[in-house]
Amino acid sequence: MNADEHATLAGWLDFYRATLAGKCEGLDDAAARAASVAPSELTLLGLVQHLAEVERNWFRRVLAGEDAPPIHDSPSATAGHDGGFDLAADASLAGALAQWTGEVDAARANCVDRELDGTSPLGDGEVTLRWIYAHMIGEYARHTGHADLLRERIDGTTGV
């Protein structure tokens, strides 16, 4: 609670990453595939896949300029939006968590030596690492809220 800005932003993002992982602990594939409430098809497995795509997009494609194609061929992916919400028949929670963890590790590696004010091209402009961190904190905060409700619906677990 008394760190520089880079460590503070990275720390909040890691807090939300850990929250997502905690929401998935102890679940089998059937539970991770359980949709929230009709008509929504949102699942914890879909959230993990989606957040792997988001990590990949912002920290690899945008920040580092890597050629990193989408992980999931997803009908839910539209122009300007990362997919991952749709579940393939063979998708597993363990597999999705492994992909997500790999993307988180790559993100951390791509951020460690970068200045917050350093820019990367984005469309017709530029984006800073500071902006990417702030965007990702918001993305995770929103989706960990979804994950909390999904997990409570699955087995009553709250506060993970």
CYANA upper distance limits for C-alpha pairs under 8 A (distance plus 0.5 A):
  1 MET  CA      8 THR  CA      8.05
  3 ALA  CA      7 ALA  CA      6.45
  3 ALA  CA      8 THR  CA      6.35
  4 ASP  CA      8 THR  CA      6.61
  5 GLU  CA      9 LEU  CA      6.60
  6 HIS  CA     10 ALA  CA      6.60
  6 HIS  CA    116 LEU  CA      7.15
  6 HIS  CA    130 ARG  CA      8.39
  7 ALA  CA     11 GLY  CA      6.25
  8 THR  CA     12 TRP  CA      6.72
  9 LEU  CA     13 LEU  CA      6.79
  9 LEU  CA    130 ARG  CA      8.40
  9 LEU  CA    133 TYR  CA      6.73
  9 LEU  CA    134 ALA  CA      7.78
  9 LEU  CA    137 ILE  CA      8.47
 10 ALA  CA     14 ASP  CA      6.62
 10 ALA  CA    133 TYR  CA      7.62
 11 GLY  CA     15 PHE  CA      6.60
 12 TRP  CA     16 TYR  CA      6.96
 12 TRP  CA    137 ILE  CA      7.29
 13 LEU  CA     17 ARG  CA      6.71
 13 LEU  CA    133 TYR  CA      7.74
 13 LEU  CA    136 MET  CA      7.44
 13 LEU  CA    137 ILE  CA      5.75
 13 LEU  CA    140 TYR  CA      8.00
 14 ASP  CA     18 ALA  CA      6.55
 15 PHE  CA     19 THR  CA      6.72
 16 TYR  CA     20 LEU  CA      6.76
 16 TYR  CA    137 ILE  CA      7.77
 16 TYR  CA    140 TYR  CA      6.36
 16 TYR  CA    141 ALA  CA      6.99
 16 TYR  CA    144 THR  CA      7.48
 17 ARG  CA     21 ALA  CA      6.92
 17 ARG  CA    140 TYR  CA      7.66
 18 ALA  CA     22 GLY  CA      6.60
 19 THR  CA     23 LYS  CA      6.77
 19 THR  CA    144 THR  CA      7.25
 19 THR  CA    160 VAL  CA      7.25
 20 LEU  CA     24 CYS  CA      7.20
 20 LEU  CA     48 VAL  CA      8.31
 20 LEU  CA    144 THR  CA      6.24
 20 LEU  CA    147 ALA  CA      7.46
 21 ALA  CA     25 GLU  CA      6.99
 21 ALA  CA     97 LEU  CA      8.48
 22 GLY  CA    160 VAL  CA      6.18
 23 LYS  CA    147 ALA  CA      6.89
 23 LYS  CA    148 ASP  CA      7.13
 23 LYS  CA    151 ARG  CA      6.86
 23 LYS  CA    160 VAL  CA      6.48
 24 CYS  CA     32 ALA  CA      7.89
 24 CYS  CA     44 LEU  CA      7.67
 24 CYS  CA    151 ARG  CA      8.31
 27 LEU  CA     31 ALA  CA      6.36
 27 LEU  CA     32 ALA  CA      6.76
 28 ASP  CA     32 ALA  CA      6.77
 28 ASP  CA     93 LEU  CA      7.77
 29 ASP  CA     33 ARG  CA      6.58
 29 ASP  CA     92 SER  CA      6.30
 29 ASP  CA     93 LEU  CA      6.14
 30 ALA  CA     34 ALA  CA      6.90
 31 ALA  CA    154 ILE  CA      7.05
 32 ALA  CA     43 THR  CA      6.84
 32 ALA  CA     44 LEU  CA      5.62
 32 ALA  CA     45 LEU  CA      5.59
 32 ALA  CA     93 LEU  CA      7.04
 33 ARG  CA     43 THR  CA      5.98
 33 ARG  CA     44 LEU  CA      7.10
 33 ARG  CA     45 LEU  CA      6.29
 33 ARG  CA     46 GLY  CA      8.16
 34 ALA  CA     43 THR  CA      6.22
 34 ALA  CA     44 LEU  CA      8.06
 34 ALA  CA    154 ILE  CA      7.72
 35 ALA  CA     40 SER  CA      7.35
 35 ALA  CA     41 GLU  CA      5.55
 35 ALA  CA     42 LEU  CA      5.75
 35 ALA  CA     43 THR  CA      5.30
 35 ALA  CA    150 LEU  CA      8.10
 36 SER  CA     40 SER  CA      6.80
 36 SER  CA     41 GLU  CA      7.11
 36 SER  CA     42 LEU  CA      6.36
 36 SER  CA     43 THR  CA      6.91
 36 SER  CA    149 LEU  CA      8.33
 36 SER  CA    150 LEU  CA      6.08
 36 SER  CA    153 ARG  CA      7.45
 37 VAL  CA     41 GLU  CA      7.98
 42 LEU  CA     46 GLY  CA      7.06
 42 LEU  CA     47 LEU  CA      7.92
 42 LEU  CA     85 PHE  CA      7.55
 43 THR  CA     47 LEU  CA      6.75
 43 THR  CA     85 PHE  CA      8.16
 43 THR  CA    150 LEU  CA      7.48
 44 LEU  CA     48 VAL  CA      6.76
 44 LEU  CA    147 ALA  CA      6.63
 44 LEU  CA    150 LEU  CA      7.26
 44 LEU  CA    151 ARG  CA      8.26
 45 LEU  CA     49 GLN  CA      6.77
 45 LEU  CA     85 PHE  CA      8.29
 45 LEU  CA     87 LEU  CA      8.13
 45 LEU  CA     92 SER  CA      7.99
 45 LEU  CA     93 LEU  CA      6.30
 45 LEU  CA     96 ALA  CA      7.53
 46 GLY  CA     50 HIS  CA      6.47
 46 GLY  CA     84 GLY  CA      6.45
 46 GLY  CA     85 PHE  CA      4.55
 46 GLY  CA     86 ASP  CA      6.60
 46 GLY  CA     87 LEU  CA      6.88
 47 LEU  CA     51 LEU  CA      6.56
 47 LEU  CA     84 GLY  CA      7.85
 47 LEU  CA     85 PHE  CA      6.62
 47 LEU  CA    143 HIS  CA      7.62
 47 LEU  CA    147 ALA  CA      8.05
 48 VAL  CA     52 ALA  CA      6.75
 48 VAL  CA     84 GLY  CA      8.47
 48 VAL  CA     96 ALA  CA      6.77
 48 VAL  CA     97 LEU  CA      7.10
 48 VAL  CA    100 TRP  CA      7.16
 49 GLN  CA     53 GLU  CA      6.94
 49 GLN  CA     72 HIS  CA      8.23
 49 GLN  CA     84 GLY  CA      5.28
 49 GLN  CA     85 PHE  CA      6.93
 49 GLN  CA     96 ALA  CA      6.20
 49 GLN  CA     97 LEU  CA      8.31
 49 GLN  CA     99 GLN  CA      8.36
 49 GLN  CA    100 TRP  CA      7.37
 50 HIS  CA     54 VAL  CA      6.75
 50 HIS  CA     82 ASP  CA      7.26
 50 HIS  CA     83 GLY  CA      6.17
 50 HIS  CA     84 GLY  CA      4.56
 50 HIS  CA     85 PHE  CA      6.03
 51 LEU  CA     55 GLU  CA      6.52
 51 LEU  CA     84 GLY  CA      8.20
 51 LEU  CA    100 TRP  CA      7.47
 51 LEU  CA    140 TYR  CA      8.35
 52 ALA  CA     56 ARG  CA      6.61
 52 ALA  CA     84 GLY  CA      8.39
 52 ALA  CA     96 ALA  CA      8.46
 52 ALA  CA     99 GLN  CA      7.08
 52 ALA  CA    100 TRP  CA      4.86
 52 ALA  CA    101 THR  CA      8.30
 52 ALA  CA    103 GLU  CA      6.48
 52 ALA  CA    104 VAL  CA      8.11
 53 GLU  CA     57 ASN  CA      6.57
 53 GLU  CA     70 PRO  CA      7.11
 53 GLU  CA     71 ILE  CA      7.09
 53 GLU  CA     72 HIS  CA      8.32
 53 GLU  CA     82 ASP  CA      6.55
 53 GLU  CA     83 GLY  CA      7.23
 53 GLU  CA     84 GLY  CA      6.98
 53 GLU  CA    100 TRP  CA      8.48
 54 VAL  CA     58 TRP  CA      6.70
 54 VAL  CA     82 ASP  CA      6.55
 55 GLU  CA     59 PHE  CA      6.25
 55 GLU  CA     60 ARG  CA      7.94
 55 GLU  CA    100 TRP  CA      8.40
 55 GLU  CA    103 GLU  CA      6.45
 55 GLU  CA    104 VAL  CA      7.01
 55 GLU  CA    107 ALA  CA      7.20
 56 ARG  CA     60 ARG  CA      5.66
 56 ARG  CA     61 ARG  CA      7.07
 56 ARG  CA     68 ALA  CA      7.66
 56 ARG  CA     70 PRO  CA      8.43
 56 ARG  CA    103 GLU  CA      6.33
 56 ARG  CA    107 ALA  CA      8.01
 57 ASN  CA     61 ARG  CA      5.48
 57 ASN  CA     62 VAL  CA      6.70
 57 ASN  CA     68 ALA  CA      8.27
 57 ASN  CA     82 ASP  CA      8.20
 58 TRP  CA     62 VAL  CA      5.49
 58 TRP  CA     63 LEU  CA      6.51
 58 TRP  CA    132 ILE  CA      7.32
 59 PHE  CA     63 LEU  CA      5.41
 59 PHE  CA     64 ALA  CA      6.81
 59 PHE  CA    106 ALA  CA      8.14
 59 PHE  CA    107 ALA  CA      5.58
 59 PHE  CA    110 ASN  CA      7.18
 59 PHE  CA    111 CYS  CA      8.23
 60 ARG  CA     64 ALA  CA      5.45
 60 ARG  CA     65 GLY  CA      6.70
 60 ARG  CA     66 GLU  CA      5.87
 60 ARG  CA     67 ASP  CA      8.33
 60 ARG  CA     68 ALA  CA      7.32
 60 ARG  CA    106 ALA  CA      7.91
 60 ARG  CA    107 ALA  CA      7.25
 60 ARG  CA    110 ASN  CA      7.87
 61 ARG  CA     65 GLY  CA      5.23
 61 ARG  CA     66 GLU  CA      5.28
 61 ARG  CA     67 ASP  CA      6.72
 61 ARG  CA     68 ALA  CA      6.58
 62 VAL  CA     66 GLU  CA      8.02
 62 VAL  CA    120 SER  CA      7.02
 62 VAL  CA    121 PRO  CA      7.45
 62 VAL  CA    122 LEU  CA      7.15
 63 LEU  CA    110 ASN  CA      8.13
 63 LEU  CA    119 THR  CA      8.31
 63 LEU  CA    120 SER  CA      6.01
 63 LEU  CA    121 PRO  CA      8.41
 63 LEU  CA    129 LEU  CA      7.72
 64 ALA  CA    110 ASN  CA      7.08
 64 ALA  CA    120 SER  CA      8.06
 65 GLY  CA    120 SER  CA      8.27
 71 ILE  CA     84 GLY  CA      8.38
 72 HIS  CA     83 GLY  CA      7.72
 72 HIS  CA     84 GLY  CA      6.19
 73 ASP  CA     83 GLY  CA      8.42
 73 ASP  CA     84 GLY  CA      8.17
 74 SER  CA     83 GLY  CA      6.03
 74 SER  CA     84 GLY  CA      6.34
 74 SER  CA     85 PHE  CA      7.86
 74 SER  CA     86 ASP  CA      6.48
 75 PRO  CA     83 GLY  CA      7.82
 75 PRO  CA     86 ASP  CA      7.65
 76 SER  CA     82 ASP  CA      8.35
 76 SER  CA     83 GLY  CA      5.66
 76 SER  CA     84 GLY  CA      7.64
 76 SER  CA     85 PHE  CA      7.11
 76 SER  CA     86 ASP  CA      7.10
 77 ALA  CA     81 HIS  CA      6.18
 77 ALA  CA     82 ASP  CA      5.66
 77 ALA  CA     83 GLY  CA      4.37
 77 ALA  CA     84 GLY  CA      7.73
 78 THR  CA     82 ASP  CA      7.48
 78 THR  CA     83 GLY  CA      7.81
 87 LEU  CA     91 ALA  CA      6.70
 91 ALA  CA     95 GLY  CA      7.47
 91 ALA  CA     96 ALA  CA      7.72
 92 SER  CA     96 ALA  CA      6.64
 93 LEU  CA     97 LEU  CA      6.48
 94 ALA  CA     98 ALA  CA      6.65
 95 GLY  CA     99 GLN  CA      6.78
 96 ALA  CA    100 TRP  CA      6.55
 97 LEU  CA    101 THR  CA      6.42
 98 ALA  CA    102 GLY  CA      6.67
 99 GLN  CA    103 GLU  CA      6.83
100 TRP  CA    104 VAL  CA      6.68
101 THR  CA    105 ASP  CA      6.62
102 GLY  CA    106 ALA  CA      6.73
103 GLU  CA    107 ALA  CA      6.55
104 VAL  CA    108 ARG  CA      6.70
105 ASP  CA    109 ALA  CA      6.76
106 ALA  CA    110 ASN  CA      6.63
107 ALA  CA    111 CYS  CA      6.74
108 ARG  CA    112 VAL  CA      6.54
110 ASN  CA    114 ARG  CA      7.99
111 CYS  CA    129 LEU  CA      8.30
114 ARG  CA    118 GLY  CA      7.22
114 ARG  CA    129 LEU  CA      8.13
115 GLU  CA    129 LEU  CA      7.66
116 LEU  CA    128 THR  CA      6.81
116 LEU  CA    129 LEU  CA      5.33
116 LEU  CA    130 ARG  CA      5.28
117 ASP  CA    128 THR  CA      5.87
117 ASP  CA    129 LEU  CA      6.86
117 ASP  CA    130 ARG  CA      6.97
118 GLY  CA    128 THR  CA      5.99
118 GLY  CA    129 LEU  CA      6.85
119 THR  CA    126 GLU  CA      6.33
119 THR  CA    127 VAL  CA      5.74
119 THR  CA    128 THR  CA      4.91
119 THR  CA    129 LEU  CA      7.22
120 SER  CA    126 GLU  CA      5.88
120 SER  CA    127 VAL  CA      5.91
120 SER  CA    128 THR  CA      6.93
121 PRO  CA    125 GLY  CA      6.48
121 PRO  CA    126 GLU  CA      4.90
121 PRO  CA    127 VAL  CA      6.86
122 LEU  CA    126 GLU  CA      5.45
122 LEU  CA    127 VAL  CA      6.62
127 VAL  CA    131 TRP  CA      7.04
127 VAL  CA    132 ILE  CA      7.79
128 THR  CA    132 ILE  CA      6.93
129 LEU  CA    133 TYR  CA      6.58
130 ARG  CA    134 ALA  CA      6.75
131 TRP  CA    135 HIS  CA      6.53
132 ILE  CA    136 MET  CA      6.52
133 TYR  CA    137 ILE  CA      6.61
134 ALA  CA    138 GLY  CA      6.86
135 HIS  CA    139 GLU  CA      6.65
136 MET  CA    140 TYR  CA      6.53
137 ILE  CA    141 ALA  CA      6.47
138 GLY  CA    142 ARG  CA      6.66
139 GLU  CA    143 HIS  CA      6.78
140 TYR  CA    144 THR  CA      6.24
141 ALA  CA    145 GLY  CA      6.78
142 ARG  CA    146 HIS  CA      7.11
143 HIS  CA    147 ALA  CA      6.58
144 THR  CA    148 ASP  CA      6.51
145 GLY  CA    149 LEU  CA      7.03
146 HIS  CA    150 LEU  CA      6.69
147 ALA  CA    151 ARG  CA      6.50
148 ASP  CA    152 GLU  CA      6.67
148 ASP  CA    158 THR  CA      7.03
148 ASP  CA    159 GLY  CA      8.10
148 ASP  CA    160 VAL  CA      8.41
149 LEU  CA    153 ARG  CA      6.70
150 LEU  CA    154 ILE  CA      6.74
151 ARG  CA    155 ASP  CA      6.83
151 ARG  CA    156 GLY  CA      7.25
151 ARG  CA    157 THR  CA      6.54
151 ARG  CA    158 THR  CA      7.64
152 GLU  CA    156 GLY  CA      4.57
152 GLU  CA    157 THR  CA      5.37
152 GLU  CA    158 THR  CA      6.20
